[in-house]
Amino acid sequence: HCVVATGLPQYSLDLRLTFPSIACPQGASALFDMIEYYESATHLNISFNKHIGTRGWQAAAHMMRKTSCLQYLDARNTPLLDHSAPFVARALRIRSSLAVLHLENASLSGRPLMLLGESQEGGRGPGSPGRAFGEWPAQSPLAPAATALKMNMNLRELYLADNKLNGLQDSAQLGNLLKFNCSLQILDLRNNHVLDS
């Protein structure tokens, strides 16, 4: 349960577009630390912010792990690149109260999406030293991400539109994600070149 020790009401925070405090990595980091400290934001919109950077995403991931109130995160059109993706993946695996995650047009195709699933110690998926839940084809960038998201049973809606996902392998891994994660109710893949064969 979400307990707000400070007595502050729960609230939604909209920081999309050009909000000045999030325009640089230091500002983003300070802001996420504050949200974590007050433990009262249930909805957070950081979409269309192109300069959060690795330090900002690291603070966002730390906030995702520590807060039990945050249920909705909108980070569409906010790049989640190679150096930042492991922090977010770790937060989604270890502990996250998120039920809705928007990552549309977040530059996830290829390596960032692969890293999204390889953030635990040793750079592997959860569990034993080998790949968890069976062997994934190494050529598929979605394979480790699908493994990571299979572990998160709180997430109900995942939006991955406009990330240039493509190919039969990506489609197969998305199918596996849906097969193993019975809690996911919406998976938005609009404007990607995934196939259903």
N, C-alpha and C positions, 0 to 999 in steps of 0.2 A: 504494500500500500504506500501511497505517496503521503508523507507526513511533512508538513511545512513548519519547521521548528520556529521560524521567525514570525509566524503569524501572517505572513504575506499571502494574498490570494493566489490561486493558480491562474496562469495567464498564457496567452499566445504572444509570441514576439516575432515581428515581421521586419527583417533586416535585408530585404532584397534590394537589388540594383545598387545604388551609389551611397548607401549608408556610410558615413565617413569613418565610423569606428571600426569597420571591418575591411576598409580599403587597403590595409597593410597587414602583414602577418602578426606584428606585435599587437595591433588593435584587436584583431580577431582572437588572438590568444587570451588577452585580458578579458574580452567579452565572454568567451566560453568559460573561463575561470569563475567569473561573476555569476553566470547562469548556474554553474555547478554548485557554487557556495550557497546561493539562496534557495535552490531546490524547489522552484515553483513553476517553471515553464513546462507546459504540456505540449505546445506546438511551437516549432521554431522554423522560420523560413529564412534561409541564407542564399536563396537562388540569385543567379545573375551577378555573383561576386567573383571576379576573375583573379583577384590578387590575394586570396587567403593564404596560399603557400603551404609548405610542409609544416611549419611551426603552428600555423593556424589549424590545419587539419589534425595535427597531433593533439592539440588542446581540445578540439571538437570530439575526437575519439575518447579522450580521457573523460570528458563530460558525459559522453554516452555510456561509458562504463560505470560512472559513479552516481549518476542521477537515476532515481527510480520514477520520476514524474514524466520525463520526456517520452511522448507516445508518437509524435509526428515530426519528421525532419524532411524539409524540402530543400534539396541542394541542386536542383536542376540548373543547367548552364553554369555550373561552378566546377571548374576542372579538378578532377581527382586523379593526379598523375602518379608516375612510378614511385616516387619517394613518399607519397602520402597514403597510398592505398593500403599498405600493410597495417597502419595504425587503425584505420577504419575497420578492416577485416578482423583484427584482434578484438576490437570493441564489440563487434557483432557476434563473435564466437563466445567470448568470456561471459559477458553479461550485458544485456541491453533490454530496456523496456520498450523499445521502438516497436510499434505496430504497423506504421506506414513510413516507407522510405522512398523518396523521389530522387533518382539519379539520372534523369533524362539529359541527354547531350552533355555528359560529364567527362567526355574523352576516355571512356572505359574500354574501347576496343583494343585488342592486342595485349601488350604487356601490363598496363594498369589493371585490367580485368583479371589477368592471371595472378598478379601480385595480391589482388583482393582476397585470394584464397590461400596465400602462402605465408601468412604473417606470424604463425606460431614459431616457437623456438625451433631452430634447425631448418627453418624455411619450408616445412612440410605441413601437410594437413593435420587435423586433430587426430589424436590416438597414437598408435604405435609408430615406429620409425618408418614403416612403409606407408603407402597411401591408405587412408581410411576408406571404408565402404567399397573396397575393390580397386582394381587398377584402372586409372583413367588414361586415355590416349594422350601421350605427351604433346602431340601436335595441336591439341585443342586448347586455345586460351581460356575457354570457359570452364574447362574441367576442374581446376582447383577452386574457382569461385563457386561452382555448383556444390562442391564438397563443403565449403565454408557455410554456405547458406542452408545446406541440409541440417546443420547443427542448430540453427536458430529457430526455435519453435514459438517465439513470440511474434515474429513478423507475420503480418496478415496481407499486406499489400506492398508490392515491389514494382517500381516503375523504371524501366530501362530503355525507353523509347529513344530513338535518334542517336544511338551509340555506335552505329556502323557494324553491329554484330552480323556475322555472315557464316555461311557454309553448313554442310551436313553435320560436321563434328559439333559445332555450337548448338545446332538443333537437337542433337542426341543428348548433349549434356543438360540442356534445358529440360528435356523430357525426363532425365534422371532426377533432376532437382524436384520436379513435380511429383515424381514417383515416390521419393523418400520423404519429402517435406509435406506432411498432410495438413499443416496449419496455414500454409500460404493459400489465400483465397483469390488474389488478383496478381497476375504477372503481366505487365504491360510491355509489349515488344513492338509497338508501332514503329514504322519507318526503319526497320532493320531488315537485312536480307536473310532471315532465317527461313528454313524450309520445314515442311511437315512430313517429310517422307522418312 
